[in-house]
Amino acid sequence: MSQRPVRDRRSSGATPSGLLRTTLRAARAGLFRTLATDDDRAAYWVRHVRIGVLVTEISAFAVACYVLLTDAPKHHDPLLVVLAVLVMVVTPTILLLPLRAIMYDWRGPALFYAWSVVTAAVIIVVTRLDGGSSSPMDALLFLTLAYTAVAYSPQGVVAMGSVMTVMYLVFLELPTITSTGGFFLTVMGVFTLICAMASANSWAAYDRQVLLIRTQEMLASTDPLTGIPNRRLFLDRVARTVDAAWGHQAVVLLVDLDGFKAVNDAEGHAAGDALLTAVGAALGGAVRETDTVARLGGDEFGVLADLTSGMPAALLAERLREAVAIAGARYGVTASVGLAEIEPGDDVEDLMHRADVAMYSAKTSGGDRARSLDA
């Protein structure tokens, strides 16, 4: 009689400690989600901080006006004016921080969380000084929570809403809860859920937009047949390598197939397409992962590679030629390889021209060989 295998709960992560660690990791990832991965997104968050500063200044000014202009003497606590003025003076100092830089790591979310907690604490103090739950000052908590909905992740919104609710309960309601306080706490809980939903929708829309942009960028820079970079991406990487040419050696190699047209004529375009794909894979296998292999068009490929003492340009060109010879052995297809080493101050167009002339020289000399004008 066969026995069922017993699953090891420890290996599956189903233990209480494993579930706790998983939950904590997920919560941490949600709470401290990276806000910006590019300059445009970082600039967006910097604008968001500036808007938050402006909203805080207006709110503090409104508190000061409320205290000074209200008719009820019990609301004329001078400490309220002092707190309002202090907020108006201190809040703009946030703009002195390196805001753009901190939006790229955990410091961005931490800034918003700290700001919200301090703001909520000030509102609780102001509300308590103004009469507790009967004061209209507690409405500022809703304003703060609404601000979080367009800044924080859903987890962050729930966390901040919970902090505000607990602070209100502990410092304004306990030990007894009034009907007004109970109503406020209920509305605060519902408003937190609404803000979390708005945050979730906002971040989901942003994620879809980023995915769409990256997909479009990939399609615009990838050869649809072989799946390797196309001419556009290749030239862009060549230009960046030329700009950074000081301090390391690199080479551009152009690989043109010999006898490829005969494959299309004799075997059909499907066979030709399969051969081009195989050649792209063979060239990729002949270089390092950090190098670039691209299809420039037709049966011409480009390779951008860093040079090392163990792999000089001539040896690399020979490896590429041999890789194509193996991939095209069935059809007798070989490669003419032209190479041009990148020099500091090179012009991209001139560099590509040197490699092209070298490749043409190899082809007119009979093909299945590599040439370099630099030699």
C-alpha positions in Angstrom: 0.0 0.0 0.0 1.6 3.3 -1.1 1.8 6.2 1.3 1.3 9.8 0.4 4.4 11.9 0.8 4.3 14.2 3.8 4.9 17.8 3.0 7.5 19.6 5.1 5.8 22.6 6.4 9.1 24.2 7.2 10.2 24.1 3.5 6.9 25.4 2.3 7.1 28.5 4.6 3.8 27.5 6.2 5.1 27.7 9.8 3.8 30.6 11.9 7.2 32.2 12.0 7.5 31.8 8.2 4.1 33.4 7.6 5.0 36.2 10.0 8.3 36.9 8.1 6.5 36.8 4.8 3.8 39.2 6.1 6.4 41.6 7.5 8.4 41.6 4.2 5.2 42.3 2.2 4.2 45.1 4.6 7.6 46.6 4.5 7.7 46.5 0.7 4.3 48.1 0.5 5.0 50.8 3.1 8.4 51.7 1.7 7.7 51.3 -2.0 10.2 53.3 -4.1 8.6 56.5 -5.2 10.8 57.4 -8.2 12.9 55.5 -10.7 13.5 58.4 -13.1 13.9 62.2 -13.1 10.3 62.9 -14.2 8.9 60.9 -11.4 11.2 62.4 -8.9 10.2 65.9 -10.1 6.5 64.9 -9.6 7.1 64.0 -5.9 9.1 67.2 -5.4 6.1 69.2 -6.7 3.9 67.1 -4.4 6.0 68.1 -1.4 5.7 71.8 -2.4 1.9 71.4 -2.6 1.9 69.8 0.8 3.9 72.7 2.3 1.4 75.1 0.7 -1.6 73.2 2.1 0.0 73.1 5.5 0.7 76.8 5.5 -2.9 77.6 4.5 -4.3 75.3 7.2 -2.1 76.9 9.9 -3.1 80.3 8.8 -6.8 79.2 8.9 -6.2 78.0 12.5 -4.7 81.3 13.5 -7.6 83.2 11.9 -10.2 80.9 13.6 -8.6 81.6 17.1 -8.4 85.4 16.6 -11.8 85.9 14.9 -14.1 83.5 16.7 -16.6 85.0 19.2 -16.4 82.3 21.8 -13.8 83.2 24.5 -13.0 79.6 25.2 -11.4 79.3 21.8 -9.0 82.2 22.4 -6.1 80.1 23.8 -2.9 82.0 22.8 -1.1 78.7 22.6 -3.1 77.8 19.5 -1.8 80.9 17.7 1.7 80.1 18.8 1.4 76.6 17.4 -0.1 77.9 14.1 2.8 80.4 13.7 5.4 77.7 14.6 3.9 75.4 11.9 4.1 78.2 9.3 7.7 78.9 10.2 9.0 75.3 10.4 7.1 73.6 7.6 8.9 75.4 4.7 12.3 74.1 6.0 11.3 70.8 4.4 12.1 72.4 1.1 15.7 72.7 2.2 16.1 68.9 2.1 17.6 67.2 -1.0 14.1 66.2 -2.0 14.9 65.0 -5.5 17.6 62.6 -4.3 15.6 61.1 -1.4 12.7 60.2 -3.7 14.8 57.4 -5.2 15.0 55.3 -2.0 13.4 54.5 1.4 13.9 58.1 2.5 11.1 59.3 0.3 8.3 57.3 2.0 9.9 57.9 5.4 9.7 61.7 4.8 6.0 61.5 4.1 5.3 59.2 7.0 7.2 61.4 9.5 5.5 64.5 8.1 2.0 63.0 8.5 2.6 61.7 12.0 3.9 65.1 13.2 1.0 66.9 11.5 -1.5 64.5 13.1 0.1 65.0 16.5 -0.1 68.8 16.1 -3.8 68.6 15.1 -4.6 66.4 18.1 -2.9 68.9 20.4 -4.7 71.8 18.8 -8.0 70.0 19.0 -7.5 69.2 22.7 -6.6 72.8 23.5 -9.7 74.0 21.6 -12.2 71.8 23.6 -11.6 68.3 22.5 -14.0 66.4 20.3 -16.4 69.3 20.2 -13.7 71.4 18.4 -13.9 71.7 14.5 -10.1 71.4 14.4 -10.3 67.6 14.1 -11.5 68.1 10.6 -7.9 68.8 9.7 -7.2 65.1 10.1 -9.4 64.4 7.1 -7.4 66.9 5.1 -4.1 65.2 6.1 -5.5 61.8 5.3 -6.7 63.0 1.9 -3.2 64.2 1.1 -1.9 60.7 1.9 -4.2 59.2 -0.6 -2.4 60.8 -3.5 1.1 60.2 -2.1 1.2 56.9 -0.2 0.8 53.3 -1.2 -2.5 51.7 0.0 -0.7 50.1 2.9 0.7 53.5 3.8 -2.7 55.0 3.7 -4.2 52.4 6.0 -1.2 52.7 8.4 -1.6 56.5 8.6 -5.4 56.3 9.0 -5.0 53.8 11.8 -2.4 56.0 13.5 -4.7 59.1 13.3 -7.7 57.1 14.6 -5.7 55.6 17.5 -4.3 59.1 18.4 -7.8 60.6 18.4 -9.2 57.8 20.5 -6.4 57.8 23.1 -5.9 61.5 23.5 -9.4 62.9 22.9 -11.9 60.3 23.8 -10.7 57.8 26.4 -11.5 56.9 29.1 -15.1 57.5 27.8 -16.3 57.7 24.3 -18.9 60.3 23.4 -21.5 59.9 20.7 -19.7 62.6 18.8 -16.4 60.9 19.2 -17.8 57.6 18.1 -19.3 59.1 15.0 -16.0 60.8 14.2 -14.0 57.5 14.6 -16.5 55.7 12.4 -16.3 58.3 9.7 -12.5 58.3 10.0 -12.4 54.5 9.5 -14.6 54.7 6.4 -12.7 57.6 5.0 -9.4 55.7 5.4 -10.8 52.8 3.4 -11.9 55.2 0.6 -8.5 56.9 0.6 -6.8 53.4 0.4 -9.0 52.5 -2.6 -8.1 55.8 -4.3 -4.4 55.1 -3.6 -4.6 51.6 -4.9 -6.3 52.8 -8.2 -3.7 55.5 -8.6 -0.7 53.2 -8.1 -2.3 50.5 -10.4 -2.8 53.1 -13.1 0.8 54.2 -12.7 2.1 50.6 -12.9 0.1 50.0 -16.1 1.5 53.2 -17.6 5.1 52.2 -16.7 4.5 48.7 -18.2 3.1 50.2 -21.4 6.0 52.7 -21.7 8.6 50.0 -21.1 6.9 47.6 -23.6 6.8 50.3 -26.2 10.5 51.1 -25.6 11.4 47.5 -25.9 9.4 47.1 -29.1 11.0 50.2 -30.5 14.5 49.0 -29.7 14.2 45.2 -30.5 14.4 43.5 -33.8 11.0 41.6 -34.2 12.5 38.7 -36.0 15.6 37.7 -33.9 14.5 39.3 -30.6 17.9 41.1 -30.3 18.5 44.8 -30.2 17.9 46.7 -33.5 20.0 49.5 -35.2 18.4 52.2 -33.1 19.5 50.7 -29.8 22.8 49.6 -31.1 23.8 53.1 -32.3 22.6 54.6 -29.0 24.8 52.2 -27.1 27.7 53.0 -29.4 27.2 56.7 -28.8 27.3 56.2 -25.0 30.4 54.0 -25.3 32.1 56.6 -27.4 31.3 59.3 -24.7 32.8 57.0 -22.1 35.7 55.8 -24.1 38.3 57.4 -21.9 39.8 54.7 -19.6 38.7 51.5 -21.3 38.9 49.9 -24.8 35.9 48.8 -26.9 35.3 47.8 -30.4 32.6 47.9 -33.0 32.3 44.9 -35.4 30.0 44.7 -38.4 29.1 41.1 -39.5 27.7 40.6 -43.0 26.6 37.2 -44.1 28.2 35.7 -47.2 25.8 33.7 -49.5 22.7 34.5 -47.6 20.7 35.5 -50.6 21.1 32.0 -52.0 19.4 30.6 -48.9 16.3 32.7 -49.5 16.3 31.8 -53.2 16.7 28.1 -52.7 15.0 27.4 -49.4 12.5 30.2 -49.1 12.2 33.1 -46.7 11.2 30.9 -43.8 14.6 29.2 -43.9 16.3 32.6 -44.3 14.5 33.9 -41.2 15.4 30.8 -39.2 19.1 31.2 -40.2 19.1 34.9 -39.2 17.7 34.0 -35.8 20.3 31.2 -35.4 23.1 33.6 -36.4 21.9 36.2 -33.8 22.0 33.5 -31.1 25.4 32.3 -32.2 26.9 35.8 -32.1 25.3 36.3 -28.7 27.0 33.1 -27.5 30.4 34.2 -28.7 30.5 37.4 -26.6 29.9 38.3 -23.0 26.5 39.1 -21.6 27.5 42.7 -21.1 28.3 43.1 -24.8 25.7 44.0 -27.4 24.7 42.0 -30.5 22.2 43.7 -32.8 20.6 43.1 -36.1 21.2 46.3 -38.2 19.0 45.2 -41.1 18.8 42.5 -43.7 21.6 40.1 -43.1 23.9 42.5 -41.4 24.7 42.4 -37.6 26.6 44.7 -35.3 28.6 43.8 -32.2 29.7 46.3 -29.5 32.2 44.7 -27.1 34.7 45.8 -24.4 38.2 44.5 -25.0 40.4 42.8 -22.5 44.0 41.6 -22.5 42.7 38.1 -23.0 40.3 39.0 -25.8 41.9 41.5 -28.3 39.8 42.8 -31.2 41.3 40.4 -33.8 40.6 37.4 -31.6 37.0 38.5 -31.0 36.4 39.0 -34.7 37.7 35.5 -35.4 35.3 34.1 -32.8 32.4 35.8 -34.4 33.4 34.5 -37.8 33.7 31.0 -36.5 30.3 31.3 -34.8 28.6 32.3 -38.0 30.4 29.5 -39.9 29.0 26.9 -37.5 25.5 28.4 -37.5 25.4 28.6 -41.3 27.3 25.4 -42.1 24.2 23.7 -43.5 23.8 26.3 -46.2 27.4 27.2 -46.6 26.9 30.7 -45.2 29.9 32.4 -43.7 30.6 36.0 -42.5 32.6 39.0 -43.5 33.6 40.8 -40.3 34.9 44.4 -40.2 36.1 45.9 -37.0 37.0 49.4 -35.7 38.3 50.0 -32.3 36.8 53.0 -30.4 39.1 55.8 -29.6 38.6 58.8 -27.3 36.9 61.6 -29.3 35.6 59.3 -32.0 32.7 60.4 -34.1 30.0 57.7 -34.2 29.3 58.1 -37.9 33.1 58.0 -38.7 33.5 54.9 -36.4 30.7 53.1 -38.2 32.1 54.1 -41.5 35.5 52.6 -40.6 33.9 49.3 -39.6 31.8 49.3 -42.7 34.7 49.8 -45.0 36.7 47.1 -43.2 33.7 44.7 -43.6 33.4 45.5 -47.3 37.2 44.9 -47.7 36.7 41.4 -46.1 33.8 40.7 -48.4 35.5 41.8 -51.6 38.6 39.7 -50.6 36.5 36.5 -50.8 34.5 36.6 -47.5 34.7 34.3 -44.5 37.4 36.6 -43.0 37.8 39.6 -40.7 39.5 42.9 -41.5 40.4 46.1 -39.7 41.4 49.4 -41.1 42.9 50.3 -37.7 45.6 47.7 -38.4 
